Amino acid sequence: MYSKVLSGTLHGVEGRLITVEADVNEGLPVFNMVGFLSSEVREASDRVRTALKNSGYLFPPKRITVNLSPADVRKEGSAFDLPISIALLAAYGYIPVEELKDILFIGELSLNGDIRGVRGILPIVDFARKQGIRTVILPYGNRKEASFIPDMEIFGAKSLKQVVDHLLQNDHMVSETVHRKRESVSDSFCDDFADVKGQKTLKRATEIAVTGMHNILYIGPPGAGKSMMAKRIPTIMPELSYEESIELTKIYSVGGLLDPEEGLVRQRPFRMPHHSITAQALIGGGKNPRPGEISMAHHGVLFLDEFLEFQKNIMEMLRQPLEDGKVTISRLQGSYTFPCEFMLVAAMNPCPCGFYPDLAKCHCTKSQIDRYLKKISQPMLDRIDMNISVKKLDYEELYGNQKEECSGMIKQRVMKAQKIQKRRLKPYGILFNSQIPSRLLDEVCKLGEKEQKLRQEIFLQYGLSARGAAKVLKVARTIADLEHSEAVECDHIWEALSYRMTNFYQGGGTK
């Protein structure tokens, strides 16, 4: 007898439908599985046979053939155990075939018949909805994650026996309620901007960077507050929108990092990989490609502390993702695209010992400093919107009684400015000033006669590249939004330029 059921698999951060077919005929007892299968899928035959036996379903020995189609898509993971079991039960006559129509099955089986959770549920269920599927039976531990997809009946099952009883209408499972309602995210953080003493320029630049989601580089001696400031950036970032949460949750679901009880990523990510990270872990990849740190930082912050301690080739790999907001990984079985629209925050010392240009403490030679700073190339620097020189604090700043501004006050200004830019940029399908494409720059950032003349003088005097000049204008647009100015004025351009032309010892000289 022949039967088939629907299942799904992952391709990058997108889902695909897979048809699981089972055929049972007379002949020598054998269990064949075909359909471009990985080793973990081939092992499903042993898990399925044992789980069925321990669940009380016995089969006479026959020739069993299971096919997972389409055959040109590689099948990976353990999520096919449940659909294979259901297809076999239908082929042996335990379940009427008509009861399986338009139901998607996903889940891994333990040997006693319990159903275990799997990764990547959200993108698979979302793709199934787009294909017209409205009912999904999946592991109980994945039910909350899947319930955020609207217009779907989600049934979380704990065991194979429970699924069969539900299909036979002996025991109805309750569908999971769709959690479309946004729950408030707590603003309570252990860290606060008020903890950072002094550093007014650093705080101002960070506020501008967060408002427009601009990439920023902190350059300064050890202990000046670079890392301390970066770790407080999440405290001034607005909440994710529902659409952003769904998109980010897909990535975390594929990476297997989703909290099963939470079901949805609600806060903007802050990723801080160590400088010993490999290229594959940062960018993504592997034999079965998974998202890397840059994709985990999507819609959030990627903080690279001790920037020049990262391998040079790893730093250079960031150039294309920073420009395109996505990374494409090609393998023999196909190409995988992962989104990575993140705000890069990097911190570095100005020399190997960290104290340049304080010649009383710095004893690095010119060649040592050259060799150290050449780890970061000019094309990489060109993709960073703001370079901020962080000065060492004096005694009065560090131990004085001055009151510092808290994160809550800064966040209010950031949110007001972001509402202004989102309203302006909505017709173009973008959210932040840093994402404005070159073709729209003159239209979105209109300049008066004086401002156009200033831009020309700056371009000629400072030798900016086309990308560098565009980034100055985008930062100036963000500064204008923070001041609730409709027009970009000369003062905004000068301030934006000051953040780009910070002294940076490179190649034996300073800019």
ZAPA-371595 format. One line per field, with one value per residue (C-alpha): x, y, z; residue in three letters; residue number from 1. Coordinates in steps of 0.5 Angstrom, whole numbers, always signed. Example, Ala and Ser with C-alpha at 12.3 -4.5 7.8 and 13.67 -1.06 7.14 Angstrom:
<rs>
xx: c(+25  +27)
yy: c(-9  -2)
zz: c(+16  +14)
rest: c(ALA  SER)
nr: c(1  2)
</rs>
This chain:
<rs>
xx: c(+0  +2  +2  +5  +5  +8  +14  +19  +27  +31  +35  +39  +34  +28  +24  +22  +17  +19  +14  +15  +13  +12  +11  +10  +10  +11  +18  +24  +24  +28  +27  +30  +30  +32  +32  +39  +39  +45  +47  +43  +37  +39  +39  +32  +30  +33  +30  +23  +23  +24  +20  +14  +15  +16  +9  +5  +5  +8  +9  +9  +16  +15  +19  +19  +21  +21  +22  +24  +22  +24  +30  +35  +34  +39  +35  +39  +37  +33  +26  +24  +23  +16  +13  +17  +13  +6  +7  +9  +3  -2  +2  +0  -7  -6  -9  -13  -10  -15  -13  -6  -8  -5  -2  +5  +9  +16  +19  +25  +23  +27  +27  +21  +16  +17  +18  +24  +24  +28  +31  +29  +21  +19  +22  +19  +12  +12  +14  +8  +3  +5  +4  -3  -2  -6  -5  +2  +4  +10  +14  +11  +18  +17  +10  +11  +16  +11  +5  +7  +6  -1  -7  -4  -7  -1  -1  +5  +5  +9  +9  +8  +2  -1  -1  -4  -10  -11  -11  -16  -20  -19  -16  -16  -10  -11  -8  -3  -6  -3  +2  +1  +0  +7  +9  +13  +20  +23  +28  +31  +39  +44  +49  +47  +50  +50  +56  +61  +64  +66  +67  +62  +64  +64  +57  +55  +58  +55  +48  +48  +51  +45  +40  +42  +45  +52  +58  +63  +70  +73  +80  +84  +88  +86  +82  +79  +72  +71  +68  +64  +61  +60  +56  +51  +49  +43  +40  +39  +36  +29  +25  +24  +18  +14  +17  +24  +23  +20  +26  +31  +27  +28  +36  +36  +31  +36  +42  +39  +39  +32  +29  +23  +19  +20  +19  +20  +27  +24  +31  +36  +42  +49  +54  +61  +65  +72  +78  +80  +74  +74  +72  +66  +64  +64  +61  +57  +58  +60  +59  +51  +51  +49  +49  +55  +56  +54  +47  +46  +47  +42  +38  +43  +50  +56  +62  +69  +73  +81  +79  +86  +87  +82  +86  +87  +83  +77  +77  +77  +71  +67  +67  +62  +57  +57  +56  +50  +47  +47  +52  +52  +55  +56  +56  +56  +49  +47  +47  +45  +44  +43  +41  +46  +44  +48  +51  +59  +62  +69  +74  +82  +88  +92  +99  +101  +102  +96  +99  +100  +101  +103  +110  +112  +108  +109  +115  +113  +117  +115  +115  +112  +106  +106  +106  +100  +95  +96  +92  +86  +86  +83  +77  +75  +76  +72  +66  +66  +62  +65  +72  +72  +78  +77  +82  +84  +80  +83  +82  +76  +72  +73  +72  +68  +61  +58  +51  +52  +46  +42  +40  +33  +34  +38  +34  +28  +32  +34  +27  +24  +30  +28  +21  +23  +28  +23  +17  +22  +25  +18  +17  +24  +23  +29  +29  +35  +40  +46  +42  +40  +43  +47  +42  +37  +42  +41  +34  +33  +39  +37  +43  +42  +47  +52  +51  +53  +59  +61  +61  +65  +70  +71  +71  +77  +81  +80  +81  +75  +73  +66  +64  +67  +63  +57  +58  +59  +52  +49  +51  +50  +43  +42  +45  +40  +34  +37  +36  +29  +32  +28  +34  +42  +46  +53  +54  +51  +56  +62  +60  +59  +66  +70  +67  +70  +77  +79  +87  +89  +96  +97  +103  +107  +103  +97  +90)
yy: c(+0  +7  +13  +20  +26  +33  +35  +41  +42  +49  +52  +58  +61  +60  +53  +48  +43  +36  +30  +24  +18  +10  +4  -3  -9  -16  -19  -20  -16  -9  -2  +2  +10  +14  +22  +25  +24  +26  +20  +23  +22  +15  +13  +15  +8  +5  +10  +10  +2  +2  +8  +5  -2  +1  +5  -1  -1  -8  -9  -16  -16  -13  -9  -2  +4  +11  +17  +24  +28  +33  +28  +34  +37  +35  +32  +34  +33  +29  +33  +27  +22  +24  +24  +18  +14  +17  +15  +8  +8  +10  +5  -1  +1  +4  +11  +13  +16  +22  +24  +26  +31  +38  +37  +38  +34  +35  +32  +28  +21  +18  +10  +10  +14  +21  +27  +32  +39  +41  +47  +52  +51  +58  +59  +52  +54  +61  +58  +52  +58  +61  +55  +54  +49  +51  +45  +43  +38  +39  +37  +40  +44  +48  +50  +57  +59  +56  +60  +67  +65  +67  +64  +57  +51  +49  +42  +41  +33  +30  +23  +19  +15  +22  +24  +18  +18  +25  +23  +18  +23  +18  +24  +31  +36  +43  +48  +53  +60  +65  +70  +76  +81  +84  +84  +90  +89  +91  +97  +94  +94  +92  +98  +105  +111  +114  +109  +112  +118  +124  +123  +127  +127  +119  +119  +124  +120  +114  +117  +119  +112  +109  +113  +112  +105  +108  +104  +107  +105  +107  +109  +110  +108  +102  +104  +110  +107  +104  +97  +100  +105  +99  +95  +100  +101  +96  +101  +106  +102  +102  +96  +91  +92  +85  +84  +85  +80  +75  +76  +75  +69  +65  +66  +64  +58  +56  +57  +53  +59  +60  +60  +55  +58  +65  +63  +70  +74  +81  +85  +87  +83  +85  +80  +80  +75  +74  +76  +68  +67  +63  +66  +61  +62  +70  +70  +63  +57  +50  +43  +45  +52  +56  +63  +66  +72  +77  +74  +73  +81  +82  +89  +89  +91  +87  +89  +87  +89  +89  +90  +89  +83  +80  +76  +81  +76  +76  +83  +84  +79  +84  +89  +86  +84  +91  +94  +89  +87  +80  +74  +69  +62  +58  +50  +44  +43  +50  +58  +60  +67  +70  +77  +81  +88  +90  +96  +95  +98  +96  +98  +99  +101  +107  +102  +96  +98  +103  +109  +113  +119  +120  +119  +119  +112  +110  +107  +103  +105  +108  +101  +98  +102  +102  +94  +94  +99  +96  +90  +95  +97  +103  +100  +97  +104  +107  +103  +105  +112  +115  +114  +117  +119  +117  +121  +118  +121  +126  +126  +131  +127  +121  +122  +129  +130  +132  +128  +124  +123  +116  +111  +113  +120  +119  +113  +118  +123  +117  +114  +121  +122  +115  +116  +122  +118  +112  +117  +120  +114  +109  +111  +108  +101  +103  +104  +108  +113  +109  +105  +110  +108  +113  +114  +117  +121  +128  +127  +125  +129  +136  +141  +148  +153  +154  +147  +144  +149  +147  +139  +141  +144  +139  +133  +137  +139  +132  +128  +124  +118  +117  +113  +117  +123  +120  +117  +124  +126  +121  +122  +129  +127  +124  +129  +134  +129  +129  +137  +136  +140  +138  +141  +139  +145  +147  +146  +138  +137  +140  +135  +129  +131  +131  +124  +122  +125  +123  +123  +116  +114  +110  +108  +113  +119  +122  +124)
zz: c(+0  -2  +3  +3  +8  +8  +12  +11  +11  +11  +6  +9  +13  +9  +9  +4  +3  +3  +1  +5  +1  +4  +0  +3  -1  -1  -2  +2  +9  +8  +9  +4  +4  -2  -4  -3  +4  +9  +14  +20  +16  +14  +21  +22  +19  +26  +30  +27  +27  +34  +36  +33  +36  +43  +42  +41  +33  +30  +23  +19  +15  +8  +3  +5  +1  +3  -1  +1  -5  -9  -10  -12  -5  +0  +6  +13  +20  +25  +23  +18  +24  +25  +18  +16  +22  +20  +13  +15  +19  +14  +9  +14  +15  +22  +20  +14  +8  +8  +15  +13  +7  +8  +15  +16  +20  +23  +29  +32  +35  +41  +42  +46  +42  +45  +40  +41  +39  +33  +30  +24  +26  +25  +17  +15  +18  +15  +8  +9  +10  +4  +0  +3  +9  +15  +20  +23  +28  +31  +38  +44  +45  +39  +39  +42  +37  +31  +34  +32  +25  +24  +20  +23  +27  +31  +35  +40  +41  +46  +43  +37  +40  +42  +34  +32  +37  +35  +27  +29  +33  +39  +43  +40  +42  +43  +38  +41  +41  +36  +40  +36  +41  +43  +50  +53  +54  +60  +60  +66  +65  +70  +66  +64  +61  +67  +69  +64  +67  +63  +55  +53  +46  +46  +49  +43  +38  +40  +41  +33  +31  +35  +32  +25  +26  +23  +24  +29  +31  +38  +38  +45  +51  +55  +61  +57  +57  +50  +52  +58  +53  +47  +52  +54  +47  +48  +54  +49  +43  +41  +41  +35  +31  +30  +23  +25  +31  +26  +22  +27  +31  +24  +24  +32  +30  +25  +29  +35  +40  +41  +48  +47  +53  +50  +43  +40  +40  +43  +44  +39  +39  +42  +40  +42  +39  +42  +37  +36  +33  +26  +19  +19  +26  +24  +17  +17  +13  +15  +11  +12  +12  +19  +20  +23  +29  +23  +22  +29  +30  +25  +27  +33  +35  +33  +38  +36  +42  +41  +33  +31  +35  +30  +24  +18  +13  +18  +18  +11  +10  +13  +8  +3  +9  +11  +4  +2  +9  +7  +6  +1  +2  -4  -3  -8  -6  -7  -5  +2  +3  +11  +12  +17  +17  +24  +27  +27  +34  +34  +39  +38  +41  +37  +38  +41  +48  +47  +50  +43  +42  +50  +48  +56  +56  +49  +47  +41  +34  +28  +24  +30  +30  +22  +22  +28  +24  +17  +20  +18  +11  +8  +4  +11  +14  +9  +11  +18  +18  +25  +28  +35  +39  +46  +51  +58  +63  +68  +76  +76  +71  +74  +81  +81  +83  +76  +75  +68  +64  +64  +59  +59  +57  +51  +49  +49  +44  +40  +39  +37  +32  +29  +28  +24  +19  +19  +17  +11  +9  +9  +1  +0  +4  +9  +16  +18  +15  +14  +9  +4  -3  -7  -12  -7  -3  -6  -6  +2  +4  +0  +1  +0  -4  +2  +4  -3  -3  +4  +1  -5  -1  +4  -1  -5  +2  +5  -1  +1  -3  -6  +0  +5  +2  +2  +9  +12  +9  +12  +19  +18  +16  +23  +27  +24  +26  +33  +33  +29  +23  +17  +13  +13  +15  +15  +23  +22  +16  +20  +26  +22  +18  +25  +27  +21  +21  +28  +28  +26  +25  +19  +14  +18  +18  +21  +18)
rest: c(MET  TYR  SER  LYS  VAL  LEU  SER  GLY  THR  LEU  HIS  GLY  VAL  GLU  GLY  ARG  LEU  ILE  THR  VAL  GLU  ALA  ASP  VAL  ASN  GLU  GLY  LEU  PRO  VAL  PHE  ASN  MET  VAL  GLY  PHE  LEU  SER  SER  GLU  VAL  ARG  GLU  ALA  SER  ASP  ARG  VAL  ARG  THR  ALA  LEU  LYS  ASN  SER  GLY  TYR  LEU  PHE  PRO  PRO  LYS  ARG  ILE  THR  VAL  ASN  LEU  SER  PRO  ALA  ASP  VAL  ARG  LYS  GLU  GLY  SER  ALA  PHE  ASP  LEU  PRO  ILE  SER  ILE  ALA  LEU  LEU  ALA  ALA  TYR  GLY  TYR  ILE  PRO  VAL  GLU  GLU  LEU  LYS  ASP  ILE  LEU  PHE  ILE  GLY  GLU  LEU  SER  LEU  ASN  GLY  ASP  ILE  ARG  GLY  VAL  ARG  GLY  ILE  LEU  PRO  ILE  VAL  ASP  PHE  ALA  ARG  LYS  GLN  GLY  ILE  ARG  THR  VAL  ILE  LEU  PRO  TYR  GLY  ASN  ARG  LYS  GLU  ALA  SER  PHE  ILE  PRO  ASP  MET  GLU  ILE  PHE  GLY  ALA  LYS  SER  LEU  LYS  GLN  VAL  VAL  ASP  HIS  LEU  LEU  GLN  ASN  ASP  HIS  MET  VAL  SER  GLU  THR  VAL  HIS  ARG  LYS  ARG  GLU  SER  VAL  SER  ASP  SER  PHE  CYS  ASP  ASP  PHE  ALA  ASP  VAL  LYS  GLY  GLN  LYS  THR  LEU  LYS  ARG  ALA  THR  GLU  ILE  ALA  VAL  THR  GLY  MET  HIS  ASN  ILE  LEU  TYR  ILE  GLY  PRO  PRO  GLY  ALA  GLY  LYS  SER  MET  MET  ALA  LYS  ARG  ILE  PRO  THR  ILE  MET  PRO  GLU  LEU  SER  TYR  GLU  GLU  SER  ILE  GLU  LEU  THR  LYS  ILE  TYR  SER  VAL  GLY  GLY  LEU  LEU  ASP  PRO  GLU  GLU  GLY  LEU  VAL  ARG  GLN  ARG  PRO  PHE  ARG  MET  PRO  HIS  HIS  SER  ILE  THR  ALA  GLN  ALA  LEU  ILE  GLY  GLY  GLY  LYS  ASN  PRO  ARG  PRO  GLY  GLU  ILE  SER  MET  ALA  HIS  HIS  GLY  VAL  LEU  PHE  LEU  ASP  GLU  PHE  LEU  GLU  PHE  GLN  LYS  ASN  ILE  MET  GLU  MET  LEU  ARG  GLN  PRO  LEU  GLU  ASP  GLY  LYS  VAL  THR  ILE  SER  ARG  LEU  GLN  GLY  SER  TYR  THR  PHE  PRO  CYS  GLU  PHE  MET  LEU  VAL  ALA  ALA  MET  ASN  PRO  CYS  PRO  CYS  GLY  PHE  TYR  PRO  ASP  LEU  ALA  LYS  CYS  HIS  CYS  THR  LYS  SER  GLN  ILE  ASP  ARG  TYR  LEU  LYS  LYS  ILE  SER  GLN  PRO  MET  LEU  ASP  ARG  ILE  ASP  MET  ASN  ILE  SER  VAL  LYS  LYS  LEU  ASP  TYR  GLU  GLU  LEU  TYR  GLY  ASN  GLN  LYS  GLU  GLU  CYS  SER  GLY  MET  ILE  LYS  GLN  ARG  VAL  MET  LYS  ALA  GLN  LYS  ILE  GLN  LYS  ARG  ARG  LEU  LYS  PRO  TYR  GLY  ILE  LEU  PHE  ASN  SER  GLN  ILE  PRO  SER  ARG  LEU  LEU  ASP  GLU  VAL  CYS  LYS  LEU  GLY  GLU  LYS  GLU  GLN  LYS  LEU  ARG  GLN  GLU  ILE  PHE  LEU  GLN  TYR  GLY  LEU  SER  ALA  ARG  GLY  ALA  ALA  LYS  VAL  LEU  LYS  VAL  ALA  ARG  THR  ILE  ALA  ASP  LEU  GLU  HIS  SER  GLU  ALA  VAL  GLU  CYS  ASP  HIS  ILE  TRP  GLU  ALA  LEU  SER  TYR  ARG  MET  THR  ASN  PHE  TYR  GLN  GLY  GLY  GLY  THR  LYS)
nr: c(1  2  3  4  5  6  7  8  9  10  11  12  13  14  15  16  17  18  19  20  21  22  23  24  25  26  27  28  29  30  31  32  33  34  35  36  37  38  39  40  41  42  43  44  45  46  47  48  49  50  51  52  53  54  55  56  57  58  59  60  61  62  63  64  65  66  67  68  69  70  71  72  73  74  75  76  77  78  79  80  81  82  83  84  85  86  87  88  89  90  91  92  93  94  95  96  97  98  99  100  101  102  103  104  105  106  107  108  109  110  111  112  113  114  115  116  117  118  119  120  121  122  123  124  125  126  127  128  129  130  131  132  133  134  135  136  137  138  139  140  141  142  143  144  145  146  147  148  149  150  151  152  153  154  155  156  157  158  159  160  161  162  163  164  165  166  167  168  169  170  171  172  173  174  175  176  177  178  179  180  181  182  183  184  185  186  187  188  189  190  191  192  193  194  195  196  197  198  199  200  201  202  203  204  205  206  207  208  209  210  211  212  213  214  215  216  217  218  219  220  221  222  223  224  225  226  227  228  229  230  231  232  233  234  235  236  237  238  239  240  241  242  243  244  245  246  247  248  249  250  251  252  253  254  255  256  257  258  259  260  261  262  263  264  265  266  267  268  269  270  271  272  273  274  275  276  277  278  279  280  281  282  283  284  285  286  287  288  289  290  291  292  293  294  295  296  297  298  299  300  301  302  303  304  305  306  307  308  309  310  311  312  313  314  315  316  317  318  319  320  321  322  323  324  325  326  327  328  329  330  331  332  333  334  335  336  337  338  339  340  341  342  343  344  345  346  347  348  349  350  351  352  353  354  355  356  357  358  359  360  361  362  363  364  365  366  367  368  369  370  371  372  373  374  375  376  377  378  379  380  381  382  383  384  385  386  387  388  389  390  391  392  393  394  395  396  397  398  399  400  401  402  403  404  405  406  407  408  409  410  411  412  413  414  415  416  417  418  419  420  421  422  423  424  425  426  427  428  429  430  431  432  433  434  435  436  437  438  439  440  441  442  443  444  445  446  447  448  449  450  451  452  453  454  455  456  457  458  459  460  461  462  463  464  465  466  467  468  469  470  471  472  473  474  475  476  477  478  479  480  481  482  483  484  485  486  487  488  489  490  491  492  493  494  495  496  497  498  499  500  501  502  503  504  505  506  507  508  509  510  511)
</rs>
